Amino acid sequence: MGPQKKKTLISALAALYPEPRSELNFANHYQLLISVMLSAQCTDKKVNQVTPELFGSYSSFVTLSQAKLKDVERIIRPINYFKTKSKNLIATAKGVMERFGGEVPETQEELTSLPGVGNKTANVILSERGIVPAFPVDTHIFRLSHRLGLSEGKNPDAVEKDLRKAFPSSEWRNLHHRLIFHGRRVCKARSPECSVCSLRKICPSAGKSA
């Protein structure tokens, strides 16, 4: 995709989604970290269904670090991989208390040292908090990047590198959210709605089922 089409992409997505933000519901850094951990391979909608009870029962790293595994499993049972995530949530809460003074760490290296926190989760945390520019690649961004001709990367890390090169860092956070919105609402995995897509004139995949 050439420079002019990239500008068109940015402006078109900005017009469609003027308020780019996470669709996860969180009120503080603790809730952000836990919500993003839960969202791995799971929809934000499903996460938002379980977090009110989770945060009502465990309002901080202190209380979560002291939780019983079976109690956390019961609350987040609707979430994919709830058993593994329950263990990671408690272990991460303990790690934050023991190693970071109860505060969510602010570097990629420190974040990924916590159980269940991979590169994508860490990037989301850093981006949402405005600590460093980041361009986390989820399944929607991975799919749209290929359809739009922005990357041919075979994995999320490769796609992220291509997107970082393609766009200025000032656009990363907003594009991250806007591409996710577009993937959820229009450019769907199985049935992309190309006929009503505002990007069809610049999309090399328009009208195709790929």
N, C-alpha and C positions, 0 to 999 in steps of 0.2 A: 504494500500500500504506500503510495507516494505521499509527499508532504501535504499537498492540497487536500487529498482525501482524508488524511489524518485530522486536519483542521475541521473538515466537514463532519467527521465522526464525533469529535469532541463537542462541537456546537449542537449537533443533532441530539446527542445523548443528554446534553445539558438542558435542552428545550423539553425533552421528554420527562426527565427526572431532575427537576430543579433543586430538590432537597436530598442529596445523596448521603445516606447514613445507614448504619447497621440496623437491621430489623430485629435484632435481639433486644430484649428489654433488660436494662441494667442501670443501676443508680450510682455505682462507685467502682473503683478499680478491682476490688475483690469480686464483685458480681460480674464484671467484664471478663476476668480471667476464667472464672468457673463456667460462665455461659459459652464462651468460645471453646473451651475444652469439650463441653457437652455437644457442641454443634458439629464436631468432626463426624462426617458421614451420617449426618442427621439434619433435618430441616430446622430452620429457625423457629418455625411455627410450633413444632413439637417441643423444642427446648423451652419456649415461652410458656408452654402448658405445665411444665414441671417445676420451673424455677420459683414461682411464688411460694409453693410449699417448702421447697428446698431452702430458700433464703429466709423463710419464716421460721424454720426449725434451726437453721445454722446461719446466723447473720454475719459471721466473720470467720477469718481463718482460725481464730482461737477455738470457737465452738465446733467448726467442721473438723479440725484436727483431733477432736475428742469424740467424734461420732462413732457409733457402732456400724460396722460394714453392712449388716443386714437392714438397718434402718435407712441408710442411704440408698441401698439397692431397691428397697420398696418404693421410695419416692421417685427414683428416676427409671423405674422399670420400663416405661414406654420408650425410652431412648435406646437407639442401637448400641449394642455392646455395653449394656448397662452394668454388667458385673465388672468388667475391666475398668470402665470409667469410674465406678464407685471406689475401687481400690486406688486409682490414680488421684481422684479428688481428695481423698483423705491424706494420702501420702504427700501430695503437693501442698496441702494446708500445713502439714507438719514441717515440710521443707521450708516454706516461706517463714514460718515462725522461728525455726531453729537457725536458718542461715541468712535470712534477710530482714530480721527484726519485725516481722509481721507486715512488711510492705512488698507489693508486687515489684520485682526487679525491673530494671530499665535497660537491660542490654540483651541482645540476641543470645549470647553465650549463657548468661545467667538464667534466662527464661527457659531455654531448651535443656537446662540441667534438671528441671523439675519433671517428675513423672507424668507422662501423658502430654507433654508440651513439645510439639515438633516445630519445624521451621515455619510452617504456614500459620499455626496458632500464634507463635511468637511475633510474626510479621503483623498479624491482625492487631495484636495488643499494642505494639509499638506505633502502628499507623493510627489507631483509634485515639491513642493518648497524645499523638502529635510529637512523639519523641524523636523519631527519625522517619523520613519518607520510606514507604514500603509499598509493594504491589503484590499482596498475597494472591495466589492463583488457586481458585477452587474449581469444581467441576464445570460450572457455568462459564467462567472466564477461560478455562482451558478449551472448551468447545467453541466459544465465540472467537477466540484468537485464531483458531484454525479456519473457521468458516469465513472470517473477514480477511484472511490472508496476512494477519499480523505476525504469525509464527508457525513454524513447522516442527516445533519442539516436541519430542517424544514423551516428555514428562513435565510436571508442573514447574520444576526448577528451571528447565531449559526455556519454557514459555515465559517465565518471569524475567529471565535475563533479556529475552527479546523485547518484552514490553518496556522494561526499564530503558533500553536503548532507543526505543521508538518514540517515547514521550518524555517531556520534561518532568522532573520530580514533583513540581508544583501541581501536576495533574494526576499523579498516581492514586492518591486516596479517593478523589472523586470518580475517576474512571473505574477504579476497583468496584465501588458500589454501583455505579451506573451500568456497568457490564453485567453485574449480577442481576440487577433489576430486569434488564432487557432479556437475559437468559431465562428468568423465571416467567416473565410475562409474554414475551413474543418469540424469541429465538429458542424455542424449547427443544429438548433433546430428540424426541421422537417425531414431533410434528411442528416444525418451525413455521410460523405464520408469515411467510414471505410476502404474501399479497398485501398485507397491511403494514409491513415493516418500513419505518422511515429511513432505514439504512440500505434498502434494496438497490438503490442506484450506485452505491459504492461497494456493494458486497459481491465478491466473485462467486459466492455459493447461492445467490438468490434464485429461487425456483427449483433448487435441487434438494434432495432429501438427506444429503450427507450431514 
